[in-house]
Amino acid sequence: PEDVELMSKPNTLLAFNPITIISQNSKTVTFTISNPFESDVLAMYYQYAIAESGVSKCYSESPFTYCKDTVTVTANCMTGSLHPLSIVDVWFVDPKVVDASDHDEVPKCCHPDDEEKD
Protein backbone atom coordinates (compact mmCIF):
# COMPACT_ATOMS: atom_id res chain seq x y z
CA PRO A 1 0.00 0.00 0.00
CA GLU A 2 1.15 3.49 -0.86
CA ASP A 3 -0.63 5.31 1.96
CA VAL A 4 2.45 6.83 3.62
CA GLU A 5 2.73 10.62 3.49
CA LEU A 6 5.52 12.75 4.92
CA MET A 7 4.03 15.48 7.11
CA SER A 8 7.16 17.62 7.01
CA LYS A 9 9.80 18.36 4.42
CA PRO A 10 13.23 17.67 5.91
CA ASN A 11 16.36 19.10 4.35
CA THR A 12 18.08 15.80 5.02
CA LEU A 13 18.18 13.72 1.87
CA LEU A 14 16.51 10.34 2.40
CA ALA A 15 17.37 7.65 -0.13
CA PHE A 16 13.84 6.25 0.32
CA ASN A 17 10.84 6.59 2.62
CA PRO A 18 11.82 4.73 5.80
CA ILE A 19 8.23 3.54 6.45
CA THR A 20 6.79 0.63 4.47
CA ILE A 21 3.26 -0.62 5.15
CA ILE A 22 2.98 -4.40 5.46
CA SER A 23 -0.74 -4.65 6.23
CA GLN A 24 -3.61 -2.45 7.26
CA ASN A 25 -7.27 -2.62 8.19
CA SER A 26 -9.73 -0.22 9.80
CA LYS A 27 -8.24 -0.70 13.30
CA THR A 28 -4.47 -1.10 12.88
CA VAL A 29 -1.61 -0.67 10.46
CA THR A 30 1.53 -2.78 10.53
CA PHE A 31 4.66 -1.30 9.00
CA THR A 32 8.42 -1.46 9.05
CA ILE A 33 10.91 1.32 9.68
CA SER A 34 14.21 1.06 7.80
CA ASN A 35 17.41 3.07 7.93
CA PRO A 36 17.31 5.26 4.77
CA PHE A 37 20.98 6.22 4.98
CA GLU A 38 23.98 4.36 3.63
CA SER A 39 25.53 4.07 7.09
CA ASP A 40 24.63 3.32 10.67
CA VAL A 41 23.08 6.20 12.64
CA LEU A 42 23.55 6.98 16.32
CA ALA A 43 19.85 6.55 17.13
CA MET A 44 16.37 6.38 15.72
CA TYR A 45 13.32 7.32 17.79
CA TYR A 46 9.76 6.52 16.79
CA GLN A 47 6.40 7.33 18.31
CA TYR A 48 2.96 5.99 17.39
CA ALA A 49 -0.55 5.40 18.79
CA ILE A 50 -0.70 2.33 21.01
CA ALA A 51 -4.48 2.74 21.56
CA GLU A 52 -7.49 3.87 19.53
CA SER A 53 -7.71 6.91 21.82
CA GLY A 54 -4.47 8.22 20.31
CA VAL A 55 -2.36 7.56 23.41
CA SER A 56 1.14 7.22 22.05
CA LYS A 57 4.39 5.69 23.19
CA CYS A 58 7.93 6.41 22.09
CA TYR A 59 10.67 3.86 21.46
CA SER A 60 14.29 4.00 20.34
CA GLU A 61 16.90 1.95 18.56
CA SER A 62 20.49 2.88 19.30
CA PRO A 63 22.48 2.48 17.20
CA PHE A 64 20.18 2.00 14.21
CA THR A 65 22.22 0.01 11.74
CA TYR A 66 22.20 0.13 7.98
CA CYS A 67 21.31 -3.39 6.97
CA LYS A 68 18.36 -5.47 5.92
CA ASP A 69 16.97 -5.60 9.47
CA THR A 70 13.98 -3.37 10.12
CA VAL A 71 11.81 -2.45 13.06
CA THR A 72 8.26 -3.83 12.73
CA VAL A 73 5.45 -1.87 14.39
CA THR A 74 1.68 -2.27 14.66
CA ALA A 75 -0.02 1.05 15.40
CA ASN A 76 -3.66 1.69 16.20
CA CYS A 77 -5.82 3.84 13.97
CA MET A 78 -7.30 6.81 15.78
CA THR A 79 -10.22 8.07 13.71
CA GLY A 80 -12.51 5.07 13.42
CA SER A 81 -13.26 2.67 10.60
CA LEU A 82 -14.71 5.20 8.13
CA HIS A 83 -11.43 7.14 7.74
CA PRO A 84 -8.74 5.22 9.63
CA LEU A 85 -5.59 7.21 10.34
CA SER A 86 -2.40 6.49 12.22
CA ILE A 87 0.33 9.08 12.78
CA VAL A 88 3.90 7.91 13.24
CA ASP A 89 6.77 10.21 14.15
CA VAL A 90 10.31 9.13 13.29
CA TRP A 91 13.51 10.96 14.23
CA PHE A 92 17.00 10.01 13.07
CA VAL A 93 19.80 11.33 15.26
CA ASP A 94 23.31 11.54 13.84
CA PRO A 95 25.21 14.71 12.89
CA LYS A 96 27.04 12.82 10.12
CA VAL A 97 23.86 12.13 8.12
CA VAL A 98 21.16 14.51 9.39
CA ASP A 99 21.34 17.99 7.85
CA ALA A 100 22.15 20.62 10.52
CA SER A 101 19.29 22.80 9.25
CA ASP A 102 16.75 20.16 10.33
CA HIS A 103 15.79 21.37 13.79
CA ASP A 104 13.18 18.79 14.79
CA GLU A 105 13.61 17.85 18.42
CA VAL A 106 13.00 14.41 19.81
CA PRO A 107 10.37 14.85 22.56
CA LYS A 108 11.68 14.59 26.10
CA CYS A 109 9.34 11.64 26.72
CA CYS A 110 11.35 9.62 24.18
CA HIS A 111 14.59 9.97 26.10
CA PRO A 112 15.37 7.58 28.96
CA ASP A 113 15.09 8.98 32.46
CA ASP A 114 18.39 9.92 34.10
CA GLU A 115 18.04 6.96 36.48
CA GLU A 116 17.84 4.56 33.53
CA LYS A 117 21.07 5.94 32.04
CA ASP A 118 23.15 4.87 35.04
Accessible surface in RSA format (square Angstrom, percent):
REM  Atomic radii and reference values for relative SASA: ProtOr
REM  Chains: A
REM  Algorithm: Lee & Richards
REM  Probe-radius: 1.40
REM  Slices: 20
REM RES _ NUM      All-atoms   Total-Side   Main-Chain    Non-polar    All polar
REM                ABS   REL    ABS   REL    ABS   REL    ABS   REL    ABS   REL
RES PRO A   1    90.14  65.7  47.26  43.1  42.87 155.8  62.05  51.2  28.09 174.6
RES GLU A   2   170.63  98.0 142.51 107.8  28.12  67.0  66.07 127.8 104.56  85.4
RES ASP A   3    95.56  66.9  68.42  68.1  27.14  64.2  23.11  54.4  72.45  72.3
RES VAL A   4    44.87  29.5  22.23  20.1  22.64  54.6  25.87  22.5  19.00  51.5
RES GLU A   5   145.69  83.6 123.14  93.2  22.55  53.7  39.77  76.9 105.92  86.5
RES LEU A   6    89.54  49.9  68.59  49.1  20.95  52.7  70.20  49.3  19.34  52.1
RES MET A   7   163.53  84.7 123.09  81.5  40.44  96.3 107.30  91.2  56.23  74.5
RES SER A   8    65.26  55.1  57.48  76.7   7.77  17.9  43.92  93.5  21.34  29.9
RES LYS A   9   172.63  84.2 147.01  90.2  25.62  61.0 110.22  99.2  62.41  66.5
RES PRO A  10    53.15  38.7  28.90  26.3  24.25  88.1  34.73  28.7  18.42 114.5
RES ASN A  11    94.62  65.2  69.28  66.9  25.34  61.0  14.79  35.6  79.82  77.2
RES THR A  12    13.59   9.7   7.06   7.2   6.54  15.6   8.78  11.8   4.82   7.3
RES LEU A  13   159.65  88.9 142.53 102.0  17.12  43.0 145.85 102.4  13.80  37.1
RES LEU A  14    41.75  23.3  23.69  16.9  18.06  45.4  23.69  16.6  18.06  48.6
RES ALA A  15    73.78  67.8  31.39  48.4  42.38  96.4  42.06  59.2  31.71  84.0
RES PHE A  16    93.07  46.6  81.64  50.6  11.43  29.7  93.07  56.4   0.00   0.0
RES ASN A  17    56.40  38.9  39.27  37.9  17.13  41.2  28.56  68.7  27.83  26.9
RES PRO A  18     7.20   5.2   6.95   6.3   0.25   0.9   7.00   5.8   0.21   1.3
RES ILE A  19    29.31  16.7  23.53  17.5   5.78  13.9  23.53  16.9   5.78  15.7
RES THR A  20    77.18  54.9  74.14  75.2   3.04   7.2  55.33  74.3  21.85  33.0
RES ILE A  21    18.55  10.6   9.01   6.7   9.54  23.0   9.01   6.5   9.54  25.9
RES ILE A  22    95.62  54.4  69.56  51.8  26.06  62.8  74.30  53.5  21.32  57.8
RES SER A  23    58.65  49.6  53.67  71.6   4.99  11.5  41.29  87.9  17.37  24.3
RES GLN A  24    78.69  44.0  49.03  35.8  29.66  70.6  22.71  48.3  55.98  42.5
RES ASN A  25    93.97  64.8  76.05  73.5  17.92  43.1  44.96 108.2  49.01  47.4
RES SER A  26    44.41  37.5  36.37  48.5   8.04  18.5  15.62  33.3  28.80  40.3
RES LYS A  27   126.70  61.8 125.03  76.7   1.66   4.0  84.72  76.3  41.97  44.7
RES THR A  28    38.46  27.4  38.41  38.9   0.05   0.1  25.11  33.7  13.35  20.2
RES VAL A  29    15.37  10.1  15.14  13.7   0.22   0.5  15.37  13.4   0.00   0.0
RES THR A  30    25.71  18.3  25.38  25.7   0.33   0.8  14.50  19.5  11.21  16.9
RES PHE A  31     2.71   1.4   2.71   1.7   0.00   0.0   2.71   1.6   0.00   0.0
RES THR A  32    19.09  13.6  19.09  19.4   0.00   0.0  12.95  17.4   6.14   9.3
RES ILE A  33     0.00   0.0   0.00   0.0   0.00   0.0   0.00   0.0   0.00   0.0
RES SER A  34    20.85  17.6  20.85  27.8   0.00   0.0  10.22  21.8  10.64  14.9
RES ASN A  35     5.72   3.9   0.98   0.9   4.75  11.4   0.98   2.4   4.75   4.6
RES PRO A  36     1.47   1.1   0.00   0.0   1.47   5.3   0.02   0.0   1.45   9.0
RES PHE A  37    13.73   6.9  10.02   6.2   3.71   9.7  13.73   8.3   0.00   0.0
RES GLU A  38   146.77  84.3 119.10  90.1  27.67  65.9  37.33  72.2 109.44  89.4
RES SER A  39    49.90  42.2  43.82  58.5   6.09  14.0  43.46  92.5   6.45   9.0
RES ASP A  40    76.84  53.8  64.06  63.8  12.78  30.2  19.68  46.3  57.17  57.0
RES VAL A  41     1.75   1.1   0.00   0.0   1.75   4.2   1.54   1.3   0.20   0.5
RES LEU A  42   104.38  58.1  99.90  71.5   4.48  11.3 100.90  70.9   3.48   9.4
RES ALA A  43     7.95   7.3   7.95  12.3   0.00   0.0   7.95  11.2   0.00   0.0
RES MET A  44     0.00   0.0   0.00   0.0   0.00   0.0   0.00   0.0   0.00   0.0
RES TYR A  45    25.71  12.0  25.71  14.6   0.00   0.0   1.73   1.3  23.98  29.6
RES TYR A  46    15.74   7.3  15.74   9.0   0.00   0.0   1.17   0.9  14.56  18.0
RES GLN A  47    32.50  18.2  32.16  23.5   0.34   0.8   2.73   5.8  29.77  22.6
RES TYR A  48    24.61  11.5  23.32  13.3   1.29   3.4   2.51   1.9  22.10  27.2
RES ALA A  49     2.59   2.4   1.49   2.3   1.11   2.5   1.52   2.1   1.08   2.9
RES ILE A  50    73.89  42.0  52.46  39.1  21.43  51.6  54.59  39.3  19.30  52.4
RES ALA A  51    36.95  34.0  32.96  50.9   3.99   9.1  36.95  52.0   0.00   0.0
RES GLU A  52   102.92  59.1  92.87  70.3  10.05  23.9  28.35  54.8  74.57  60.9
RES SER A  53    93.56  79.1  46.07  61.5  47.49 109.4  56.46 120.2  37.10  52.0
RES GLY A  54    25.07  30.9   0.00   N/A  25.07  30.9   8.46  23.2  16.61  37.2
RES VAL A  55    88.85  58.5  80.91  73.2   7.95  19.2  88.27  76.7   0.59   1.6
RES SER A  56    54.01  45.6  28.93  38.6  25.08  57.8   9.22  19.6  44.79  62.8
RES LYS A  57   103.36  50.4  97.60  59.9   5.75  13.7  47.10  42.4  56.26  59.9
RES CYS A  58    23.46  17.7   3.01   3.4  20.45  48.1   3.01   7.6  20.45  22.1
RES TYR A  59    74.17  34.6  67.43  38.4   6.73  17.5  56.13  42.2  18.03  22.2
RES SER A  60    52.10  44.0  29.32  39.1  22.78  52.5   1.36   2.9  50.75  71.1
RES GLU A  61    62.76  36.0  60.43  45.7   2.32   5.5   3.54   6.9  59.21  48.3
RES SER A  62    83.56  70.6  46.65  62.3  36.91  85.0  21.90  46.6  61.66  86.4
RES PRO A  63    89.69  65.4  77.70  70.8  11.99  43.6  77.77  64.2  11.93  74.1
RES PHE A  64    11.66   5.8  11.36   7.0   0.29   0.8  11.66   7.1   0.00   0.0
RES THR A  65    58.25  41.4  55.27  56.0   2.99   7.1  40.76  54.7  17.50  26.5
RES TYR A  66   105.74  49.4  89.60  51.0  16.14  42.0  51.67  38.8  54.07  66.7
RES CYS A  67    66.52  50.3  38.42  42.8  28.10  66.0  43.05 109.1  23.47  25.3
RES LYS A  68   197.59  96.4 175.90 107.9  21.70  51.7 122.51 110.3  75.09  80.0
RES ASP A  69   107.56  75.3  99.31  98.8   8.26  19.5  29.18  68.7  78.39  78.2
RES THR A  70    59.84  42.6  31.59  32.0  28.25  67.3  19.42  26.1  40.42  61.1
RES VAL A  71    20.69  13.6  16.95  15.3   3.74   9.0  20.69  18.0   0.00   0.0
RES THR A  72    86.92  61.8  57.79  58.6  29.13  69.4  40.12  53.9  46.80  70.8
RES VAL A  73     7.28   4.8   2.55   2.3   4.73  11.4   7.28   6.3   0.00   0.0
RES THR A  74    71.91  51.1  53.72  54.5  18.19  43.3  36.92  49.6  34.98  52.9
RES ALA A  75     0.06   0.1   0.00   0.0   0.06   0.1   0.06   0.1   0.00   0.0
RES ASN A  76    33.22  22.9  33.22  32.1   0.00   0.0   0.00   0.0  33.22  32.1
RES CYS A  77     8.69   6.6   5.75   6.4   2.94   6.9   0.80   2.0   7.89   8.5
RES MET A  78    59.38  30.8  35.45  23.5  23.93  57.0  23.66  20.1  35.72  47.3
RES THR A  79    75.24  53.5  44.87  45.5  30.37  72.4  53.50  71.9  21.74  32.9
RES GLY A  80    39.83  49.1   0.00   N/A  39.83  49.1  35.65  97.8   4.18   9.4
RES SER A  81    83.00  70.1  61.27  81.8  21.73  50.1  25.51  54.3  57.49  80.5
RES LEU A  82   150.86  84.0 130.09  93.1  20.77  52.2 134.34  94.3  16.52  44.4
RES HIS A  83   132.07  72.2 125.60  87.3   6.47  16.5  91.51  94.3  40.56  47.2
RES PRO A  84    60.63  44.2  36.76  33.5  23.87  86.8  37.01  30.6  23.62 146.8
RES LEU A  85    86.83  48.4  83.03  59.4   3.80   9.6  86.83  61.0   0.00   0.0
RES SER A  86    27.05  22.9   2.70   3.6  24.35  56.1   2.70   5.8  24.35  34.1
RES ILE A  87    75.77  43.1  66.97  49.9   8.80  21.2  70.26  50.6   5.51  14.9
RES VAL A  88    33.18  21.8  10.39   9.4  22.78  54.9  10.39   9.0  22.78  61.8
RES ASP A  89    54.43  38.1  51.13  50.9   3.30   7.8   6.43  15.1  48.00  47.9
RES VAL A  90    38.10  25.1   9.68   8.8  28.42  68.5   9.68   8.4  28.42  77.1
RES TRP A  91    36.85  14.8  32.97  16.0   3.89   9.1  25.21  13.4  11.64  18.9
RES PHE A  92    29.13  14.6  14.64   9.1  14.49  37.7  14.64   8.9  14.49  41.5
RES VAL A  93    57.48  37.8  54.78  49.6   2.70   6.5  57.48  49.9   0.00   0.0
RES ASP A  94    10.82   7.6   7.94   7.9   2.89   6.8   0.27   0.6  10.55  10.5
RES PRO A  95   112.39  81.9  81.61  74.4  30.78 111.9  89.44  73.8  22.96 142.7
RES LYS A  96   189.87  92.6 152.72  93.7  37.16  88.5 102.89  92.6  86.99  92.7
RES VAL A  97    37.15  24.4  19.12  17.3  18.03  43.4  25.46  22.1  11.69  31.7
RES VAL A  98    34.81  22.9  27.34  24.8   7.47  18.0  27.78  24.1   7.03  19.1
RES ASP A  99    59.90  42.0  48.11  47.9  11.79  27.9  15.48  36.4  44.42  44.3
RES ALA A 100    93.74  86.2  69.57 107.4  24.17  55.0  80.01 112.7  13.73  36.4
RES SER A 101    56.24  47.5  41.45  55.3  14.79  34.1  42.06  89.6  14.18  19.9
RES ASP A 102    34.64  24.3  16.14  16.1  18.50  43.7  12.24  28.8  22.40  22.3
RES HIS A 103   147.38  80.5 123.93  86.1  23.45  60.0  91.50  94.3  55.87  65.0
RES ASP A 104   105.68  74.0  78.64  78.3  27.04  63.9  19.56  46.0  86.12  85.9
RES GLU A 105   150.49  86.4 130.89  99.0  19.61  46.7  46.92  90.8 103.57  84.6
RES VAL A 106    23.19  15.3   9.99   9.0  13.20  31.8   9.99   8.7  13.20  35.8
RES PRO A 107    44.49  32.4  33.61  30.6  10.88  39.6  44.49  36.7   0.00   0.0
RES LYS A 108   183.00  89.3 169.58 104.1  13.42  32.0 116.72 105.1  66.29  70.6
RES CYS A 109   101.76  77.0  64.84  72.3  36.92  86.8  51.06 129.4  50.70  54.7
RES CYS A 110    11.43   8.6   0.00   0.0  11.43  26.9   0.56   1.4  10.87  11.7
RES HIS A 111    75.44  41.2  66.18  46.0   9.26  23.7  45.09  46.5  30.35  35.3
RES PRO A 112    62.84  45.8  49.45  45.1  13.39  48.7  56.74  46.8   6.10  37.9
RES ASP A 113    83.47  58.5  76.91  76.6   6.56  15.5  12.92  30.4  70.56  70.4
RES ASP A 114   104.17  73.0  98.01  97.6   6.16  14.6  31.21  73.5  72.96  72.8
RES GLU A 115   134.78  77.4 117.45  88.9  17.34  41.3  68.39 132.3  66.39  54.2
RES GLU A 116   125.21  71.9  93.61  70.8  31.60  75.2  43.67  84.5  81.54  66.6
RES LYS A 117   134.04  65.4  96.78  59.4  37.26  88.7  61.13  55.0  72.91  77.7
RES ASP A 118   159.65 111.8  97.09  96.6  62.55 147.9  62.39 146.8  97.25  97.0
END  Absolute sums over single chains surface
CHAIN  1 A     8002.7       6231.8       1771.0       4394.6       3608.1
END  Absolute sums over all chains
TOTAL          8002.7       6231.8       1771.0       4394.6       3608.1
